[in-house]
Amino acid sequence: MQALLTVIPMAVVMSAGPQIVTATFLATSQNPRRNSLAFLAGVAVATTLGVTVFYSVGGIGGKKSGGGKDWLDWVIIGLLVALALLVFLRRNEKKDPPKWMGRLESADPPFAARMGFLLYLVMPTDILTMAAVGGYIARQNEPLWHGVGFLLATLLIAGIPLIVLLLLGHRAEAVLPRIRQWMTDNSWIVNEVVILFFIAIEIFG
């Protein structure tokens, strides 16, 4: 059960950047509730698929049989270091949303679902995160379902705009942009703390 709890903080990294921005735009679109739920469905499928694939890859080298580390453990650590470096290098990137986000205001559920699926499956930071999570669970000799905490936490963070909308109603239109701005401005710091924590667990655990 250790892996189930250990990988949960990594969910923070999954939604930083365009992901949370997209979720915010969908929560203020023409059909906010349906679009947001469809987006989360896409996120769930992408995250489950990604973690499953990397869990399978993580088991190629065999299960850990002792306290020492083998080459695959160091590959996971290398992925985490690369992820930390990527987050740091992108900390000052322009935060303006890309032009395609203009379509989100008039989005329908199928489009929202595709966006959730693609954003969480092809973004470099998400790929590295899912690789680290899936590989870590496999190397800890724990079943795949122990990644459910990571999946639920990812959905919870991606669903923050929808939660705010459900709680505040029309007032959410004033609150959501501030949440989006704070997360885009400060998420890299939170991400680095989470990644370094996970690196420490992988090295010393």
Backbone as CSV, one residue per row, in Angstrom:
resi,resn,N_x,N_y,N_z,CA_x,CA_y,CA_z,C_x,C_y,C_z
1,MET,0.816,-1.220,0.000,0.000,0.000,0.000,0.848,1.268,0.000
2,GLN,2.159,1.112,0.187,3.026,2.288,0.237,2.944,3.095,-1.046
3,ALA,2.979,2.411,-2.194,2.975,3.114,-3.468,1.686,3.898,-3.673
4,LEU,0.569,3.353,-3.192,-0.718,4.017,-3.359,-0.683,5.422,-2.762
5,LEU,-0.062,5.548,-1.591,0.010,6.847,-0.916,1.158,7.696,-1.449
6,THR,2.259,7.045,-1.813,3.453,7.783,-2.222,3.256,8.537,-3.525
7,VAL,2.536,7.948,-4.486,2.430,8.562,-5.813,1.362,9.644,-5.886
8,ILE,0.507,9.744,-4.870,-0.583,10.719,-4.924,-0.095,12.152,-5.152
9,PRO,0.954,12.623,-4.453,1.397,14.012,-4.693,1.812,14.302,-6.128
10,MET,2.224,13.271,-6.864,2.643,13.485,-8.254,1.488,13.949,-9.131
11,ALA,0.266,13.791,-8.655,-0.896,14.251,-9.428,-0.879,15.761,-9.612
12,VAL,-0.216,16.466,-8.699,-0.134,17.926,-8.816,0.543,18.313,-10.117
13,VAL,1.572,17.561,-10.495,2.349,17.876,-11.692,1.509,17.697,-12.955
14,MET,0.543,16.800,-12.917,-0.214,16.443,-14.110,-1.053,17.592,-14.673
15,SER,-1.512,18.487,-13.823,-2.487,19.489,-14.282,-1.932,20.890,-14.417
16,ALA,-0.631,21.067,-14.232,-0.055,22.403,-14.355,0.017,22.823,-15.821
17,GLY,-0.180,24.098,-16.073,-0.054,24.616,-17.431,-1.345,24.573,-18.214
18,PRO,-1.279,24.171,-19.497,-2.465,24.193,-20.359,-3.614,23.348,-19.841
19,GLN,-3.310,22.328,-19.046,-4.361,21.441,-18.559,-5.356,22.184,-17.670
20,ILE,-4.853,22.880,-16.653,-5.757,23.584,-15.742,-6.379,24.798,-16.423
21,VAL,-5.633,25.400,-17.356,-6.188,26.523,-18.116,-7.378,26.054,-18.944
22,THR,-7.223,24.911,-19.606,-8.313,24.349,-20.403,-9.508,24.018,-19.530
23,ALA,-9.257,23.402,-18.381,-10.353,23.064,-17.459,-11.103,24.311,-17.017
24,THR,-10.369,25.406,-16.822,-10.997,26.665,-16.399,-11.861,27.244,-17.502
25,PHE,-11.345,27.236,-18.717,-12.127,27.746,-19.843,-13.401,26.929,-20.046
26,LEU,-13.301,25.615,-19.910,-14.479,24.769,-20.094,-15.514,25.013,-19.012
27,ALA,-15.052,25.365,-17.810,-15.981,25.637,-16.712,-16.727,26.949,-16.908
28,THR,-16.292,27.750,-17.869,-16.996,29.000,-18.187,-17.499,28.987,-19.624
29,SER,-17.587,27.791,-20.223,-18.057,27.672,-21.600,-19.580,27.653,-21.647
30,GLN,-20.147,27.418,-22.816,-21.601,27.456,-22.999,-22.304,26.306,-22.262
31,ASN,-21.656,25.161,-22.187,-22.210,24.015,-21.458,-21.186,23.572,-20.415
32,PRO,-20.971,24.374,-19.391,-19.839,24.152,-18.485,-19.844,22.809,-17.771
33,ARG,-20.978,22.372,-17.271,-21.004,21.131,-16.500,-20.758,19.914,-17.390
34,ARG,-21.470,19.843,-18.501,-21.296,18.705,-19.415,-19.895,18.694,-20.007
35,ASN,-19.399,19.859,-20.392,-18.061,19.935,-20.975,-16.987,19.560,-19.953
36,SER,-17.156,20.026,-18.724,-16.170,19.718,-17.690,-16.156,18.225,-17.368
37,LEU,-17.319,17.612,-17.287,-17.389,16.179,-17.017,-16.782,15.376,-18.168
38,ALA,-17.043,15.817,-19.400,-16.460,15.140,-20.556,-14.943,15.283,-20.544
39,PHE,-14.458,16.462,-20.185,-13.019,16.700,-20.078,-12.402,15.754,-19.056
40,LEU,-13.036,15.617,-17.901,-12.526,14.733,-16.858,-12.548,13.273,-17.297
41,ALA,-13.539,12.911,-18.107,-13.578,11.550,-18.636,-12.362,11.296,-19.528
42,GLY,-12.043,12.275,-20.366,-10.851,12.155,-21.203,-9.581,12.070,-20.379
43,VAL,-9.515,12.860,-19.313,-8.365,12.830,-18.413,-8.219,11.455,-17.774
44,ALA,-9.343,10.887,-17.336,-9.326,9.574,-16.682,-8.806,8.492,-17.619
45,VAL,-9.286,8.508,-18.860,-8.855,7.503,-19.832,-7.366,7.655,-20.133
46,ALA,-6.919,8.887,-20.368,-5.513,9.125,-20.697,-4.590,8.727,-19.552
47,THR,-4.954,9.117,-18.333,-4.106,8.811,-17.180,-4.051,7.321,-16.913
48,THR,-5.200,6.659,-16.999,-5.238,5.212,-16.793,-4.397,4.499,-17.840
49,LEU,-4.535,4.906,-19.089,-3.785,4.283,-20.178,-2.281,4.496,-19.991
50,GLY,-1.902,5.752,-19.701,-0.480,6.057,-19.555,0.168,5.306,-18.413
51,VAL,-0.465,5.309,-17.252,0.102,4.619,-16.093,0.163,3.109,-16.343
52,THR,-0.864,2.562,-16.996,-0.889,1.126,-17.284,0.265,0.725,-18.195
53,VAL,0.486,1.513,-19.238,1.583,1.209,-20.171,2.928,1.243,-19.449
54,PHE,3.162,2.284,-18.683,4.463,2.407,-18.017,4.594,1.432,-16.849
55,TYR,3.473,1.024,-16.261,3.508,-0.036,-15.257,3.990,-1.336,-15.895
56,SER,3.485,-1.620,-17.087,3.899,-2.828,-17.805,5.378,-2.757,-18.165
57,VAL,5.821,-1.595,-18.622,7.235,-1.411,-18.963,8.104,-1.542,-17.718
58,GLY,7.607,-1.009,-16.594,8.365,-1.072,-15.346,8.569,-2.483,-14.846
59,GLY,7.720,-3.392,-15.290,7.862,-4.778,-14.855,8.750,-5.607,-15.754
60,ILE,9.248,-5.009,-16.849,10.080,-5.759,-17.790,11.372,-6.234,-17.134
61,GLY,11.935,-5.353,-16.308,13.202,-5.714,-15.676,13.049,-6.660,-14.503
62,GLY,11.824,-7.083,-14.234,11.599,-7.969,-13.101,11.298,-7.189,-11.835
63,LYS,10.716,-7.858,-10.880,10.370,-7.216,-9.615,11.615,-7.048,-8.748
64,LYS,11.570,-6.070,-7.871,12.676,-5.861,-6.948,12.724,-7.012,-5.948
65,SER,13.894,-7.580,-5.801,14.024,-8.729,-4.914,14.795,-8.413,-3.641
66,GLY,15.400,-7.251,-3.592,16.192,-6.905,-2.422,16.168,-5.416,-2.176
67,GLY,17.034,-4.971,-1.240,17.051,-3.557,-0.890,17.831,-2.709,-1.868
68,GLY,18.674,-3.344,-2.718,19.479,-2.579,-3.661,18.678,-2.098,-4.844
69,LYS,19.307,-1.249,-5.634,18.647,-0.693,-6.824,19.301,-1.255,-8.067
70,ASP,18.507,-1.494,-9.095,19.053,-1.947,-10.355,18.903,-0.846,-11.393
71,TRP,19.205,-1.173,-12.645,19.231,-0.159,-13.707,17.882,0.492,-13.912
72,LEU,16.779,-0.256,-13.729,15.459,0.316,-13.980,15.071,1.321,-12.890
73,ASP,15.531,1.062,-11.663,15.302,2.047,-10.603,15.987,3.373,-10.953
74,TRP,17.185,3.274,-11.481,17.912,4.494,-11.834,17.307,5.169,-13.056
75,VAL,16.675,4.383,-13.919,15.942,4.987,-15.046,14.793,5.840,-14.521
76,ILE,14.073,5.319,-13.525,12.969,6.069,-12.931,13.485,7.353,-12.285
77,ILE,14.585,7.239,-11.563,15.179,8.427,-10.943,15.598,9.420,-12.015
78,GLY,16.162,8.913,-13.109,16.555,9.790,-14.221,15.360,10.508,-14.820
79,LEU,14.230,9.816,-14.949,13.005,10.437,-15.462,12.547,11.566,-14.537
80,LEU,12.646,11.329,-13.239,12.237,12.346,-12.275,13.152,13.568,-12.337
81,VAL,14.440,13.336,-12.475,15.383,14.458,-12.598,15.093,15.246,-13.875
82,ALA,14.819,14.527,-14.973,14.481,15.193,-16.226,13.200,16.007,-16.082
83,LEU,12.241,15.459,-15.356,10.977,16.161,-15.136,11.202,17.421,-14.317
84,ALA,12.015,17.321,-13.261,12.317,18.493,-12.433,13.009,19.570,-13.265
85,LEU,13.927,19.156,-14.121,14.643,20.110,-14.973,13.698,20.764,-15.970
86,LEU,12.805,19.963,-16.551,11.846,20.490,-17.527,10.924,21.524,-16.885
87,VAL,10.427,21.220,-15.686,9.559,22.156,-14.975,10.304,23.453,-14.671
88,PHE,11.566,23.337,-14.252,12.353,24.526,-13.921,12.611,25.385,-15.158
89,LEU,12.965,24.770,-16.265,13.269,25.519,-17.483,12.042,26.223,-18.047
90,ARG,10.866,25.673,-17.765,9.620,26.248,-18.294,8.943,27.211,-17.316
91,ARG,9.613,27.519,-16.227,8.969,28.328,-15.186,8.638,29.734,-15.659
92,ASN,9.401,30.277,-16.595,9.185,31.651,-17.056,8.589,31.718,-18.453
93,GLU,8.091,30.583,-18.947,7.488,30.596,-20.282,6.242,31.463,-20.301
94,LYS,5.951,32.019,-21.450,4.770,32.848,-21.610,3.522,32.067,-21.254
95,LYS,2.676,32.647,-20.431,1.514,31.944,-19.909,0.232,32.185,-20.708
96,ASP,0.304,33.008,-21.742,-0.895,33.280,-22.528,-1.389,31.995,-23.182
97,PRO,-2.695,31.753,-23.151,-3.224,30.525,-23.755,-3.058,30.544,-25.264
98,PRO,-2.790,29.380,-25.871,-2.666,29.309,-27.327,-3.982,29.629,-28.024
99,LYS,-3.892,29.897,-29.316,-5.066,30.339,-30.068,-6.181,29.295,-30.090
100,TRP,-5.801,28.009,-30.075,-6.841,26.980,-30.167,-7.771,26.996,-28.966
101,MET,-7.340,27.626,-27.882,-8.204,27.679,-26.710,-9.419,28.572,-26.920
102,GLY,-9.377,29.381,-27.980,-10.543,30.193,-28.296,-11.755,29.355,-28.638
103,ARG,-11.522,28.112,-29.065,-12.624,27.208,-29.406,-13.320,26.658,-28.163
104,LEU,-12.693,26.793,-27.009,-13.248,26.187,-25.804,-14.542,26.845,-25.361
105,GLU,-14.711,28.134,-25.661,-15.926,28.838,-25.243,-17.170,28.256,-25.899
106,SER,-17.004,27.730,-27.103,-18.140,27.137,-27.823,-17.977,25.623,-27.952
107,ALA,-17.203,25.032,-27.062,-16.911,23.597,-27.136,-18.150,22.769,-26.832
108,ASP,-18.160,21.533,-27.342,-19.190,20.567,-26.992,-18.505,19.418,-26.242
109,PRO,-19.270,18.535,-25.599,-18.654,17.457,-24.804,-17.660,16.581,-25.565
110,PRO,-17.935,16.163,-26.819,-16.929,15.343,-27.515,-15.588,16.067,-27.676
111,PHE,-15.644,17.366,-27.998,-14.406,18.130,-28.140,-13.695,18.239,-26.791
112,ALA,-14.453,18.474,-25.730,-13.871,18.582,-24.391,-13.212,17.267,-23.976
113,ALA,-13.854,16.143,-24.289,-13.286,14.844,-23.955,-11.982,14.608,-24.706
114,ARG,-11.947,14.979,-25.993,-10.720,14.822,-26.770,-9.603,15.672,-26.194
115,MET,-9.925,16.883,-25.770,-8.915,17.764,-25.196,-8.363,17.174,-23.905
116,GLY,-9.239,16.643,-23.055,-8.776,16.021,-21.824,-7.866,14.837,-22.097
117,PHE,-8.238,14.031,-23.085,-7.447,12.860,-23.430,-6.081,13.250,-23.972
118,LEU,-6.068,14.171,-24.947,-4.815,14.533,-25.620,-3.880,15.333,-24.720
119,LEU,-4.426,16.285,-23.963,-3.575,17.121,-23.120,-2.846,16.304,-22.061
120,TYR,-3.499,15.278,-21.547,-2.891,14.488,-20.479,-2.097,13.298,-20.995
121,LEU,-2.173,13.042,-22.293,-1.462,11.888,-22.828,-0.199,12.267,-23.593
122,VAL,-0.143,13.490,-24.135,0.984,13.839,-25.006,1.874,14.946,-24.457
123,MET,1.469,15.604,-23.364,2.325,16.643,-22.804,3.578,16.009,-22.209
124,PRO,4.769,16.555,-22.490,6.020,15.948,-21.980,6.040,15.771,-20.464
125,THR,5.565,16.770,-19.730,5.587,16.648,-18.266,4.680,15.515,-17.793
126,ASP,3.535,15.351,-18.455,2.614,14.285,-18.063,3.157,12.909,-18.419
127,ILE,3.807,12.815,-19.578,4.399,11.540,-19.979,5.452,11.108,-18.971
128,LEU,6.332,12.036,-18.598,7.372,11.715,-17.621,6.771,11.379,-16.261
129,THR,5.715,12.099,-15.883,5.069,11.835,-14.601,4.448,10.447,-14.578
130,MET,3.698,10.105,-15.621,3.071,8.787,-15.669,4.109,7.675,-15.753
131,ALA,5.218,7.942,-16.452,6.297,6.951,-16.526,6.883,6.698,-15.142
132,ALA,7.104,7.776,-14.391,7.661,7.633,-13.048,6.686,6.914,-12.117
133,VAL,5.416,7.284,-12.198,4.407,6.686,-11.326,4.201,5.205,-11.656
134,GLY,3.976,4.906,-12.934,3.762,3.520,-13.333,4.963,2.645,-13.029
135,GLY,6.156,3.163,-13.329,7.367,2.403,-13.059,7.588,2.187,-11.578
136,TYR,7.296,3.205,-10.775,7.502,3.097,-9.329,6.584,2.035,-8.723
137,ILE,5.319,2.049,-9.112,4.371,1.064,-8.576,4.804,-0.356,-8.944
138,ALA,5.229,-0.524,-10.204,5.663,-1.850,-10.651,6.886,-2.309,-9.876
139,ARG,7.840,-1.409,-9.659,9.085,-1.770,-9.005,8.915,-2.003,-7.502
140,GLN,7.792,-1.547,-6.947,7.516,-1.774,-5.530,6.733,-3.070,-5.309
141,ASN,6.601,-3.856,-6.375,5.895,-5.140,-6.288,4.430,-4.979,-5.892
142,GLU,3.837,-3.858,-6.262,2.447,-3.599,-5.908,1.572,-3.685,-7.156
143,PRO,0.296,-4.070,-7.000,-0.590,-4.225,-8.162,-0.910,-2.875,-8.802
144,LEU,-1.333,-2.943,-10.049,-1.624,-1.734,-10.804,-2.681,-0.865,-10.141
145,TRP,-3.658,-1.486,-9.493,-4.756,-0.700,-8.923,-4.276,0.210,-7.797
146,HIS,-3.068,0.018,-7.318,-2.535,0.909,-6.293,-2.215,2.297,-6.861
147,GLY,-2.363,2.444,-8.155,-2.247,3.766,-8.763,-3.562,4.522,-8.774
148,VAL,-4.613,3.933,-8.180,-5.922,4.581,-8.194,-5.899,5.898,-7.420
149,GLY,-5.075,5.978,-6.394,-4.977,7.234,-5.641,-4.436,8.353,-6.507
150,PHE,-3.456,8.021,-7.333,-2.888,8.991,-8.271,-3.941,9.441,-9.276
151,LEU,-4.719,8.493,-9.793,-5.770,8.819,-10.756,-6.825,9.727,-10.130
152,LEU,-7.292,9.379,-8.943,-8.335,10.171,-8.284,-7.833,11.569,-7.947
153,ALA,-6.582,11.653,-7.492,-6.021,12.964,-7.169,-5.872,13.820,-8.426
154,THR,-5.489,13.189,-9.535,-5.379,13.904,-10.810,-6.735,14.450,-11.230
155,LEU,-7.769,13.630,-11.102,-9.118,14.066,-11.455,-9.607,15.176,-10.531
156,LEU,-9.252,15.082,-9.257,-9.660,16.106,-8.299,-9.052,17.457,-8.648
157,ILE,-7.761,17.462,-8.970,-7.092,18.721,-9.310,-7.613,19.270,-10.631
158,ALA,-7.767,18.385,-11.619,-8.311,18.827,-12.904,-9.752,19.301,-12.763
159,GLY,-10.449,18.794,-11.751,-11.848,19.151,-11.547,-12.062,20.356,-10.658
160,ILE,-10.988,21.016,-10.209,-11.137,22.183,-9.339,-12.052,23.248,-9.961
161,PRO,-11.872,23.608,-11.240,-12.786,24.595,-11.830,-14.247,24.165,-11.777
162,LEU,-14.525,22.893,-12.034,-15.903,22.398,-11.967,-16.429,22.455,-10.536
163,ILE,-15.600,22.092,-9.578,-16.012,22.146,-8.170,-16.350,23.578,-7.771
164,VAL,-15.500,24.522,-8.184,-15.756,25.937,-7.887,-17.060,26.384,-8.530
165,LEU,-17.294,25.938,-9.758,-18.532,26.288,-10.461,-19.754,25.751,-9.728
166,LEU,-19.687,24.511,-9.283,-20.822,23.911,-8.590,-21.081,24.586,-7.244
167,LEU,-20.031,25.019,-6.586,-20.180,25.643,-5.273,-20.615,27.100,-5.347
168,LEU,-20.114,27.823,-6.341,-20.339,29.266,-6.398,-21.315,29.712,-7.484
169,GLY,-21.633,28.839,-8.415,-22.566,29.221,-9.474,-21.995,30.331,-10.348
170,HIS,-22.796,31.378,-10.589,-22.363,32.464,-11.470,-21.184,33.239,-10.898
171,ARG,-21.017,33.212,-9.601,-19.889,33.918,-8.983,-18.553,33.288,-9.374
172,ALA,-18.594,32.068,-9.859,-17.364,31.385,-10.251,-16.670,32.099,-11.404
173,GLU,-17.428,32.839,-12.222,-16.833,33.541,-13.354,-15.796,34.554,-12.900
174,ALA,-15.961,35.091,-11.694,-14.984,36.044,-11.167,-13.839,35.340,-10.442
175,VAL,-14.119,34.161,-9.873,-13.123,33.449,-9.076,-12.204,32.597,-9.940
176,LEU,-12.740,31.939,-10.958,-11.964,31.005,-11.762,-10.742,31.638,-12.438
177,PRO,-10.849,32.828,-13.028,-9.642,33.421,-13.626,-8.532,33.637,-12.608
178,ARG,-8.874,33.972,-11.364,-7.849,34.188,-10.344,-7.181,32.857,-9.965
179,ILE,-7.986,31.804,-9.885,-7.432,30.481,-9.597,-6.488,30.063,-10.715
180,ARG,-6.925,30.264,-11.949,-6.101,29.912,-13.102,-4.790,30.678,-13.084
181,GLN,-4.848,31.971,-12.799,-3.646,32.792,-12.795,-2.674,32.362,-11.703
182,TRP,-3.234,32.062,-10.509,-2.360,31.645,-9.413,-1.662,30.337,-9.741
183,MET,-2.397,29.393,-10.302,-1.818,28.085,-10.599,-0.779,28.174,-11.701
184,THR,-0.998,29.016,-12.696,-0.016,29.142,-13.769,1.222,29.892,-13.304
185,ASP,1.068,30.795,-12.356,2.206,31.577,-11.863,3.034,30.816,-10.831
186,ASN,2.396,29.979,-10.028,3.083,29.366,-8.889,3.205,27.848,-8.958
187,SER,2.600,27.241,-9.961,2.556,25.779,-9.992,3.953,25.169,-10.107
188,TRP,4.891,25.859,-10.758,6.208,25.257,-10.952,6.916,25.042,-9.612
189,ILE,6.680,25.937,-8.659,7.299,25.786,-7.349,6.738,24.556,-6.632
190,VAL,5.416,24.437,-6.661,4.766,23.277,-6.036,5.226,21.992,-6.727
191,ASN,5.298,22.027,-8.053,5.723,20.855,-8.809,7.128,20.411,-8.424
192,GLU,8.043,21.376,-8.307,9.426,21.043,-7.963,9.508,20.395,-6.585
193,VAL,8.747,20.911,-5.628,8.749,20.330,-4.288,8.258,18.880,-4.330
194,VAL,7.173,18.647,-5.070,6.609,17.300,-5.173,7.600,16.350,-5.839
195,ILE,8.219,16.797,-6.936,9.150,15.944,-7.674,10.378,15.614,-6.828
196,LEU,10.935,16.608,-6.150,12.104,16.371,-5.296,11.760,15.416,-4.159
197,PHE,10.551,15.544,-3.631,10.091,14.626,-2.591,10.053,13.195,-3.119
198,PHE,9.532,13.035,-4.331,9.431,11.710,-4.924,10.812,11.151,-5.255
199,ILE,11.741,12.014,-5.701,13.101,11.580,-5.964,13.746,11.053,-4.678
200,ALA,13.548,11.780,-3.590,14.118,11.370,-2.304,13.571,10.008,-1.879
201,ILE,12.265,9.801,-2.076,11.663,8.515,-1.713,12.259,7.396,-2.563
202,GLU,12.434,7.665,-3.844,12.959,6.642,-4.743,14.425,6.311,-4.433
203,ILE,15.202,7.306,-4.032,16.621,7.073,-3.743,16.830,6.413,-2.390
204,PHE,16.127,6.921,-1.377,16.372,6.463,-0.023,15.350,5.454,0.480
205,GLY,14.226,5.304,-0.294,13.185,4.388,0.163,13.551,2.923,-0.006
